[in-house]
Each structure stands twice: as structure tokens, then as C-alpha cells.
């Protein structure tokens, strides 16, 4: 078990454009809305604290590895 806390933040981004918009990355979306021909606005739609087990599950759901936060698959500290 870990005593560390983790955080999950879900953002919503709305992009307005004259053509259908299909960005390939967050960096492209940023550039298109700051320097390009798109208008963009974002907001936090969810923010919550996670324990180790929830963080490990969330990392796996993103096709990442719990080891990213030095956790086991069960959400326990690796150290």
C-alpha cells in the first residue's frame, strides 16, 4: 500500500474552425488555437484525488504503466 495521493484532472477542449478539425496531438491543437486559424477554449470538468490502487488502474487505462508513478499493478509503492 502507498500513502501517496495522486490526482486525476479531466479537461474539456472546444475548438471552433471553418473546416472539420482532427488534430494529431495536443501540441498541434495548441498551435492551431494560439497561432493558427482555430479558436479554442478549455475548462476543467473533473478533478479528483486518487489512491495508489486507483492511480495504477487509471495509468493502465491510458495504456501506460503503473511504474510511471513507481507503483505496482496493485497500487503499492515499488520502493
N, C-alpha and C positions, 0 to 999 in steps of 0.2 A: 504494500500500500504506500501511497505517497501523500504527504501533507501539502504538496504544492497545489496551487489553483491555476487554472487555465481559463482562457476567455474565448468565446465564440461571438463574432460580430458578423451579422448579415447585412449587406448593403444592397440597396436598390438603385440602379442607374437608369435614367431615362434619357435617351438620345433622340433628338429630332433632326431629320435630314430630308433632303429633297428626293433622294433615291433610297431603295431598300438598303439597310445598313447591316453588315455582317463583319464585325471586327475579328481579327485573328489573335489579338492579345489585348491585355489591359493597357500596355504601352501604346498600342495603336489607337485605342479608344481615347486615351488621354490626349495624344497628339491631335487626333481628329476634332476633339471638342475644345481644345485650347488654341490650337494653331490652324485648324482646318475649317471645313465647311459645315460642321455639325454643331448643334447646341446640345449641351449636356448638363444634367443636374443629378446629384446623388444624395441619398439620405440613409441613415441607419434605420433599419426596420426591425432588427432584433439584436439584443446584446445580453448575453448571459454567462454566468460563471460555470465552469465545468470542473469536475473532479478528475482524477487520473484515468479512471475507467472510461468516463465519457469522452475525455480527450483522445484516448487511444482509439476508441470507436470512430470518432469524428475524423481522425487522421486516416484511418483505413478507408473510410467512405470517400475521401478525396484521392484515393489511390496513392497515399503517402504511407510512411512507416511510423509507428509509434516511437521508434528510436530517434526520430526528429526532435522530440522533446525528452529524450533519454528515458523512455518508458518501455516496459514490456508490453506484449499484446494484451495483458490483463490490466494494464494501467499502473503497474508498480514501478518504482524507481529502478533503473539499471545499476546505478552506483552503489 
